């Protein structure tokens, strides 16, 4: 505290933080703040902002056939044509199909396994380790495992025929199933950690009030673990929209293009799409991911309970 004189001459106690800083001090503080932000700005600039700007540039330009000539500007009409083409709509449809197959099933299975393993039993740690073991596997490993299981030529379960050419509608489900298995460990770990943070006193009080196991789960447990469920829902949806490796390993985009998601079309392993089209599809996927995450957070956060 410091004292200043009022108009009538009486001293007034004023906190030190309320004194007006000099212009030179304000400039120094601002420069110091930007100095601390500089490493993060450099990283974001090199690995986020510059690639995004390059995508915009490539989407409105057409690359010449000869590399020694500069690209020609086509305008944003070219980007509009890309985002309204059949390539974008079909890729978006397949990505949505993959998301609907993998996200709800993976989330429900993870919650069920976590609830089953959240018990005080001898040897339960062994089962928890088994249920969470898939978190250590990569997408490529999970895809190869399912390839050896359901491939119609070399798989162990040849009668399933999920990846056969005459059943393209089942190929996407097979690819989504490998993604569910690979993400199951992450879902299990996060939900189990959330369950362990739920106070036992609440369940005991609900039991005394006559709540059964199912009613306790939906009325007590689910609201308390809802922040973890919200986090998992957003992460799994974004992961589903960015699915590529499992599709490349299991189906290669087939059969008959039934598993060509939006990211698979952007990667274009066969090299059949021009650069401006792939850049436009990338911008569409970027905008779609942001909108889906924002809408999902806005809708689900209203039903999320954050405890004190």
C-alpha positions as CSV (number, residue, x, y, z in Angstrom):
1,X,0.0,0.0,0.0
2,X,1.0,3.6,-0.6
3,X,-0.5,7.0,0.4
4,X,-1.5,9.8,-2.0
5,X,-3.1,13.1,-1.1
6,X,-6.7,13.8,-2.1
7,X,-8.1,17.2,-3.2
8,X,-8.8,18.1,0.4
9,X,-5.3,17.2,1.6
10,X,-6.2,14.0,3.3
11,X,-4.0,11.0,2.7
12,X,-5.6,8.0,0.9
13,X,-4.2,4.5,0.9
14,X,-3.9,3.2,-2.6
15,X,-2.7,-0.4,-3.5
16,X,0.6,-0.6,-5.3
17,X,-0.9,-2.5,-8.2
18,X,-3.4,0.3,-8.9
19,X,-0.8,3.0,-9.7
20,X,-0.6,4.0,-13.3
21,X,2.4,2.5,-15.1
22,X,4.5,4.8,-17.3
23,X,4.3,4.4,-21.1
24,X,7.9,3.0,-21.1
25,X,7.0,0.4,-18.5
26,X,3.9,-0.7,-20.6
27,X,6.0,-1.1,-23.7
28,X,8.6,-3.1,-21.8
29,X,6.0,-5.4,-20.3
30,X,4.4,-5.9,-23.8
31,X,7.8,-6.7,-25.3
32,X,8.5,-9.2,-22.5
33,X,5.2,-10.9,-23.1
34,X,5.8,-11.2,-26.8
35,X,9.3,-12.6,-26.1
36,X,7.7,-15.4,-24.0
37,X,5.2,-16.1,-26.8
38,X,7.9,-16.1,-29.5
39,X,8.8,-19.8,-29.4
40,X,5.2,-20.8,-29.5
41,X,4.5,-18.4,-32.4
42,X,7.5,-19.8,-34.3
43,X,6.3,-23.4,-33.9
44,X,2.7,-22.6,-34.9
45,X,3.9,-20.5,-37.8
46,X,6.1,-23.2,-39.2
47,X,3.9,-26.2,-38.6
48,X,0.3,-24.7,-38.7
49,X,-0.1,-21.3,-40.2
50,X,2.4,-21.7,-43.1
51,X,1.0,-25.1,-44.2
52,X,-2.6,-23.7,-44.0
53,X,-1.6,-20.7,-46.1
54,X,0.1,-23.0,-48.6
55,X,-3.1,-25.1,-48.9
56,X,-5.1,-22.0,-49.7
57,X,-2.6,-21.0,-52.3
58,X,-2.5,-24.4,-53.9
59,X,-6.3,-24.7,-53.9
60,X,-6.8,-21.5,-56.0
61,X,-3.9,-22.2,-58.4
62,X,-3.4,-24.8,-61.0
63,X,-0.1,-26.5,-61.3
64,X,1.4,-26.6,-64.8
65,X,2.5,-29.8,-66.5
66,X,6.0,-28.5,-66.7
67,X,7.8,-27.8,-63.4
68,X,9.7,-24.9,-64.8
69,X,6.6,-22.8,-65.2
70,X,4.8,-21.0,-62.4
71,X,1.3,-22.0,-61.2
72,X,-1.6,-20.1,-62.7
73,X,-4.2,-18.4,-60.6
74,X,-7.7,-19.8,-61.0
75,X,-9.6,-18.0,-58.2
76,X,-11.7,-19.3,-55.4
77,X,-14.2,-20.7,-58.0
78,X,-11.8,-23.6,-58.3
79,X,-11.9,-24.2,-54.6
80,X,-15.7,-24.0,-54.7
81,X,-15.9,-26.6,-57.5
82,X,-13.7,-28.9,-55.5
83,X,-15.8,-28.7,-52.4
84,X,-19.0,-29.3,-54.3
85,X,-17.7,-32.1,-56.4
86,X,-18.6,-35.8,-56.2
87,X,-15.1,-36.5,-54.8
88,X,-15.7,-34.4,-51.7
89,X,-19.3,-35.6,-51.1
90,X,-18.4,-39.3,-51.5
91,X,-15.4,-39.0,-49.3
92,X,-17.5,-37.1,-46.7
93,X,-20.1,-39.9,-46.8
94,X,-17.5,-42.6,-46.3
95,X,-15.9,-40.7,-43.4
96,X,-19.3,-40.2,-41.8
97,X,-20.0,-43.9,-42.2
98,X,-16.7,-44.8,-40.6
99,X,-17.3,-42.4,-37.7
100,X,-20.8,-43.8,-37.1
101,X,-19.4,-47.4,-37.0
102,X,-16.4,-46.7,-34.8
103,X,-17.2,-43.9,-32.3
104,X,-20.4,-45.1,-30.6
105,X,-19.3,-48.8,-30.5
106,X,-15.8,-47.9,-29.2
107,X,-17.2,-45.6,-26.5
108,X,-19.8,-48.0,-25.3
109,X,-17.4,-50.9,-25.2
110,X,-14.8,-48.9,-23.3
111,X,-17.3,-47.8,-20.7
112,X,-18.6,-51.3,-20.2
113,X,-15.1,-52.7,-19.8
114,X,-14.2,-49.9,-17.4
115,X,-17.3,-50.5,-15.3
116,X,-16.6,-54.3,-15.3
117,X,-13.0,-53.7,-14.2
118,X,-13.8,-51.1,-11.5
119,X,-14.1,-53.6,-8.7
120,X,-12.2,-54.5,-5.6
121,X,-11.4,-58.1,-6.5
122,X,-8.2,-60.1,-6.2
123,X,-6.4,-60.2,-9.5
124,X,-8.4,-57.4,-11.1
125,X,-5.2,-55.5,-12.0
126,X,-4.4,-58.3,-14.5
127,X,-7.7,-57.7,-16.3
128,X,-7.2,-54.0,-16.2
129,X,-3.8,-54.5,-17.8
130,X,-5.3,-56.7,-20.5
131,X,-8.1,-54.3,-21.3
132,X,-5.7,-51.4,-21.6
133,X,-3.1,-53.2,-23.6
134,X,-4.4,-52.1,-27.0
135,X,-3.3,-48.5,-26.2
136,X,0.3,-49.7,-26.8
137,X,-0.5,-50.9,-30.4
138,X,-0.3,-48.6,-33.4
139,X,-2.9,-48.3,-36.1
140,X,-0.6,-50.3,-38.5
141,X,-0.3,-53.1,-36.0
142,X,-4.1,-53.3,-35.4
143,X,-4.7,-53.2,-39.1
144,X,-2.3,-56.1,-39.8
145,X,-3.9,-58.1,-37.0
146,X,-7.3,-57.7,-38.5
147,X,-6.0,-58.3,-42.0
148,X,-4.8,-61.7,-40.9
149,X,-8.2,-62.4,-39.3
150,X,-10.8,-61.4,-41.9
151,X,-8.9,-61.3,-45.3
152,X,-10.9,-63.5,-47.7
153,X,-7.7,-65.1,-49.1
154,X,-5.3,-65.5,-46.2
155,X,-7.4,-64.7,-43.1
156,X,-8.3,-67.2,-40.3
157,X,-12.0,-66.4,-40.7
158,X,-12.4,-66.7,-44.4
159,X,-16.1,-67.4,-44.1
160,X,-16.8,-63.9,-42.8
161,X,-16.0,-62.3,-46.2
162,X,-16.1,-58.8,-44.8
163,X,-13.4,-57.7,-47.2
164,X,-14.6,-59.6,-50.3
165,X,-15.2,-57.7,-53.6
166,X,-18.9,-58.9,-53.7
167,X,-19.7,-57.3,-50.3
168,X,-18.4,-53.7,-50.4
169,X,-21.0,-52.6,-47.8
170,X,-19.3,-54.7,-45.1
171,X,-15.7,-53.5,-45.8
172,X,-16.2,-50.2,-44.0
173,X,-17.5,-52.0,-40.9
174,X,-14.4,-54.3,-40.9
175,X,-12.1,-51.3,-41.1
176,X,-14.0,-49.5,-38.3
177,X,-13.8,-52.6,-36.2
178,X,-10.0,-52.6,-36.2
179,X,-10.1,-48.9,-35.2
180,X,-12.5,-49.7,-32.3
181,X,-10.1,-52.4,-31.1
182,X,-7.1,-50.1,-31.4
183,X,-8.8,-47.2,-29.5
184,X,-10.4,-49.4,-26.9
185,X,-7.4,-49.2,-24.5
186,X,-7.4,-45.4,-24.5
187,X,-11.1,-45.3,-23.8
188,X,-10.9,-47.9,-21.1
189,X,-8.0,-46.1,-19.3
190,X,-9.7,-42.7,-19.3
191,X,-13.1,-44.0,-18.2
192,X,-11.6,-46.1,-15.5
193,X,-9.7,-43.1,-14.1
194,X,-12.9,-41.1,-14.1
195,X,-14.7,-44.0,-12.3
196,X,-12.0,-44.1,-9.6
197,X,-12.5,-40.4,-8.9
198,X,-16.2,-40.9,-8.2
199,X,-16.7,-40.7,-4.4
200,X,-17.9,-44.0,-2.9
201,X,-20.1,-42.1,-0.4
202,X,-22.4,-41.1,-3.3
203,X,-23.1,-44.6,-4.4
204,X,-23.6,-45.8,-0.8
205,X,-26.1,-43.0,-0.2
206,X,-27.9,-43.8,-3.4
207,X,-28.0,-47.5,-2.4
208,X,-29.6,-46.6,0.9
209,X,-32.2,-44.5,-1.0
210,X,-33.2,-47.6,-2.9
211,X,-31.3,-47.0,-6.2
212,X,-30.5,-50.2,-8.1
213,X,-27.2,-50.7,-10.0
214,X,-28.5,-49.5,-13.3
215,X,-30.2,-46.5,-11.8
216,X,-27.0,-45.6,-9.8
217,X,-25.0,-45.8,-13.0
218,X,-27.1,-43.5,-15.1
219,X,-28.2,-41.1,-12.3
220,X,-24.9,-40.9,-10.3
221,X,-21.9,-42.3,-12.2
222,X,-22.6,-41.0,-15.8
223,X,-23.1,-37.3,-14.7
224,X,-19.9,-37.4,-12.7
225,X,-17.8,-39.0,-15.5
226,X,-19.4,-36.9,-18.2
227,X,-16.3,-34.6,-18.6
228,X,-14.2,-37.7,-19.5
229,X,-17.0,-38.9,-21.9
230,X,-17.1,-35.5,-23.6
231,X,-13.3,-35.6,-24.1
232,X,-13.4,-39.1,-25.5
233,X,-16.3,-38.3,-27.8
234,X,-14.4,-35.3,-29.3
235,X,-11.1,-37.2,-29.6
236,X,-12.7,-40.3,-31.2
237,X,-14.7,-38.3,-33.7
238,X,-11.6,-36.3,-34.8
239,X,-9.6,-39.6,-35.0
240,X,-12.4,-41.1,-37.2
241,X,-12.3,-38.2,-39.6
242,X,-8.6,-38.6,-39.9
243,X,-8.6,-42.4,-40.5
244,X,-6.2,-43.5,-43.2
245,X,-3.6,-46.1,-42.2
246,X,-6.2,-48.8,-41.4
247,X,-7.9,-48.3,-44.8
248,X,-4.6,-48.4,-46.7
249,X,-3.6,-51.7,-45.0
250,X,-6.9,-53.5,-45.0
251,X,-8.7,-52.4,-48.2
252,X,-6.6,-49.9,-50.2
253,X,-9.7,-47.8,-50.6
254,X,-11.7,-50.7,-52.1
255,X,-13.7,-52.7,-52.8
256,X,-15.0,-50.5,-55.6
257,X,-14.0,-47.3,-53.7
258,X,-16.4,-48.2,-50.8
259,X,-13.8,-47.2,-48.1
260,X,-12.2,-44.2,-49.7
261,X,-12.7,-41.7,-46.9
262,X,-11.9,-38.0,-47.3
263,X,-8.4,-38.3,-45.9
264,X,-7.7,-41.3,-48.1
265,X,-8.7,-39.2,-51.2
266,X,-6.4,-36.4,-49.9
267,X,-3.4,-38.7,-49.5
268,X,-4.1,-40.1,-52.9
269,X,-1.7,-43.2,-52.8
270,X,-2.4,-43.9,-56.5
271,X,-1.5,-40.4,-57.5
272,X,-4.6,-39.8,-59.7
273,X,-5.7,-36.4,-58.3
274,X,-4.2,-33.0,-59.1
275,X,-2.6,-30.9,-56.4
276,X,-5.3,-28.2,-56.3
277,X,-8.0,-30.8,-55.8
278,X,-6.2,-32.5,-52.9
279,X,-5.5,-29.0,-51.4
280,X,-9.2,-28.1,-51.6
281,X,-10.2,-31.4,-50.0
282,X,-7.8,-30.7,-47.2
283,X,-9.3,-27.4,-46.5
284,X,-12.7,-28.9,-46.5
285,X,-11.6,-31.6,-44.0
286,X,-10.0,-28.9,-41.8
287,X,-13.2,-26.8,-41.7
288,X,-15.3,-29.9,-41.2
289,X,-13.3,-31.1,-38.3
290,X,-13.4,-27.7,-36.6
291,X,-17.2,-27.4,-37.1
292,X,-17.9,-30.9,-35.9
293,X,-15.8,-30.5,-32.8
294,X,-17.4,-27.1,-32.0
295,X,-20.9,-28.4,-32.5
296,X,-20.2,-31.5,-30.5
297,X,-18.7,-29.6,-27.7
298,X,-21.6,-27.1,-27.7
299,X,-24.3,-29.8,-27.6
300,X,-22.6,-32.2,-25.2
301,X,-21.2,-29.6,-22.8
302,X,-24.7,-28.7,-21.7
303,X,-25.1,-32.1,-20.3
304,X,-21.7,-32.3,-18.7
305,X,-21.4,-32.0,-14.9
306,X,-18.2,-30.4,-13.6
307,X,-17.8,-31.0,-9.9
308,X,-16.3,-28.6,-7.5
